[in-house]
Amino acid sequence: MRIDFTKAHATGNDFVMVFDPDDALHELAPQHVAQLCDRHFGVGGDGFIRAVPSDDEGVWFMDYRNADGSAAEMCGNGVRAFVRFLLEHGAVTLGEVDSLPIVTRAGMKHVRRLGDGFEVDLGPWRLEGGEPLVHARGLEVARPGLGIDMGNPHVVVALASREELDALELTSAPAIDPQPPYGANIDFVVPGEPLIREGAGHVAMRVFERGIGETLSCGTGAAATAVAVRHWAGSGAPSLWHVTVPGGEVTARLDAGTDGIEHVFLGGPATLVYTGNITL
Ligand SMILES: N[C@@H](CCC[C@H](N)C(=O)O)C(=O)O
């Protein structure tokens, strides 16, 4: 089977993207996805994204899979790359003031232009309750995490310093107790110095993603980070957060959605790198 693909990234979170208007690849097996995402034997990527028409006329479904072939509900960096990809294919148009609906496994999301990049309305979040203990290599003792549902599951762990963040060894999965039923992406966070600058919050994070491993960036992780840090900071904390990740910076803005409930709006760049084809 020959597959035409585009390699894309959003702050270093990289994807193999396929345009599939006829849904011809709907039976692509997890091992095929894993092969495409393999950095030694395939194209290489943190995830695989297939563009397929949704049941809504003119609206596209983002079929997102992790590098191990597992499906995930949402990918905040991936959806920005997805919109760039759809625009490149001429499959959609997006004016300066419009927003584009995209169907995901976590429901419909709306994406608008923001500078040279895009901003996606990830919708409302949910605090999971409880404080799972997270232990990663490089940490002397396990730390409590805050479980946040951002459409996909996250556990955010606050660390004391930049040194502690840098010392983390994320080549193997951190242990979580109790283990969340569907697994979780684990976001390790340190406050910026200072935490608040010019009215906006600043934090740095590293992430160990479910179904992948450490990545250079995670958009839903940055959104969960902003929610967690604001939760810890209490009233008076800013609503705009700059989140530094190993692959760059994204923004997470906490604001009312069209339903009047507070949503997280994730902003950042998205780049198409090259196109090619591969035979599986
Ligand atoms: N990197 C993504 C999240 C991808 C899915 C995640 N690994 C999961 O399994 O939930 C992002 O930018 O949000």
The ligand as an SDF file (V2000), in Angstrom:
LIG
                    3D

 13 12  0  0  0  0  0  0  0  0999 V2000
    0.6110   16.0160   21.7680 N   0  0  0  0  0  0  0  0  0  0  0  0
   -0.7850   16.1720   21.8450 C   0  0  0  0  0  0  0  0  0  0  0  0
   -1.5490   15.1470   22.6270 C   0  0  0  0  0  0  0  0  0  0  0  0
   -1.5730   13.8140   21.8840 C   0  0  0  0  0  0  0  0  0  0  0  0
   -2.4200   12.7500   22.5260 C   0  0  0  0  0  0  0  0  0  0  0  0
   -1.8670   12.2260   23.8230 C   0  0  0  0  0  0  0  0  0  0  0  0
   -0.5990   11.5640   23.6780 N   0  0  0  0  0  0  0  0  0  0  0  0
   -2.8880   11.2720   24.4480 C   0  0  0  0  0  0  0  0  0  0  0  0
   -2.7540   10.0480   24.3270 O   0  0  0  0  0  0  0  0  0  0  0  0
   -3.8430   11.7750   25.0670 O   0  0  0  0  0  0  0  0  0  0  0  0
   -1.2070   17.6090   22.1150 C   0  0  0  0  0  0  0  0  0  0  0  0
   -0.5380   18.4870   21.5580 O   0  0  0  0  0  0  0  0  0  0  0  0
   -2.2220   17.8500   22.7640 O   0  0  0  0  0  0  0  0  0  0  0  0
  1  2  1  0
  2  3  1  0
  2 11  1  0
  3  4  1  0
  4  5  1  0
  5  6  1  0
  6  7  1  0
  6  8  1  0
  8  9  2  0
  8 10  1  0
 11 12  2  0
 11 13  1  0
M  END
$$$$
